[in-house]
């Protein structure tokens, strides 16, 4: 699954893939794979990315904040 929000927030903050990768102790290629849907990060990495960018995991994946579903 392509992580739309991850790429969006990284570009919004004007961070290079290399900068983010170095600060999270992962390879630039791994970050690229996450952004393009070639690999899926594990839960620990999702939490680290969420904390790093100060956004929800929902946002990292979908590019949107969590919205409650209407019952009915």
C-alpha positions as CSV (number, residue, x, y, z in Angstrom):
1,X,0.0,0.0,0.0
2,X,1.4,3.4,-1.0
3,X,1.7,5.7,2.0
4,X,0.3,8.9,0.5
5,X,0.5,11.0,3.7
6,X,4.1,10.0,4.4
7,X,5.3,11.5,1.2
8,X,3.0,14.5,1.5
9,X,4.2,15.4,5.0
10,X,7.9,14.9,4.1
11,X,7.6,17.2,1.1
12,X,5.5,19.7,3.0
13,X,8.3,20.0,5.6
14,X,10.8,20.1,2.8
15,X,12.8,17.2,4.2
16,X,14.8,15.0,1.8
17,X,14.4,11.2,2.0
18,X,18.0,11.0,3.1
19,X,17.5,13.4,6.1
20,X,14.4,11.5,7.3
21,X,16.2,8.1,6.8
22,X,19.3,9.2,8.7
23,X,17.3,10.6,11.6
24,X,15.3,7.4,11.9
25,X,18.3,5.1,11.3
26,X,16.8,3.4,8.2
27,X,18.1,3.4,4.6
28,X,16.9,6.0,2.1
29,X,15.7,3.1,0.0
30,X,13.5,1.7,2.8
31,X,11.8,5.1,3.2
32,X,11.3,5.3,-0.6
33,X,9.8,1.8,-0.6
34,X,7.4,2.8,2.2
35,X,6.3,5.9,0.2
36,X,5.8,4.0,-3.0
37,X,4.1,1.0,-1.6
38,X,6.8,-1.5,-2.4
39,X,7.2,-2.4,1.3
40,X,5.0,-1.8,4.4
41,X,6.6,-0.6,7.6
42,X,6.0,-2.6,10.8
43,X,4.0,-1.2,13.7
44,X,7.1,0.1,15.4
45,X,8.2,2.0,12.3
46,X,4.7,3.5,11.9
47,X,4.9,4.7,15.4
48,X,8.3,6.2,14.9
49,X,7.2,7.9,11.7
50,X,4.1,9.2,13.4
51,X,6.1,10.7,16.3
52,X,8.8,12.1,13.9
53,X,6.3,14.0,11.8
54,X,3.8,14.6,14.6
55,X,0.8,13.2,12.6
56,X,-1.5,10.3,13.0
57,X,-0.7,6.9,11.5
58,X,-4.0,7.3,9.6
59,X,-2.5,10.5,8.0
60,X,0.7,8.7,7.1
61,X,-1.2,6.0,5.2
62,X,-4.1,7.9,3.7
63,X,-3.1,11.5,3.7
64,X,-6.2,12.3,5.8
65,X,-6.8,12.5,9.5
66,X,-9.1,9.9,11.0
67,X,-12.8,10.5,10.6
68,X,-15.4,8.7,12.6
69,X,-17.9,6.7,10.5
70,X,-21.5,7.7,10.8
71,X,-23.7,5.0,12.2
72,X,-26.8,4.2,10.4
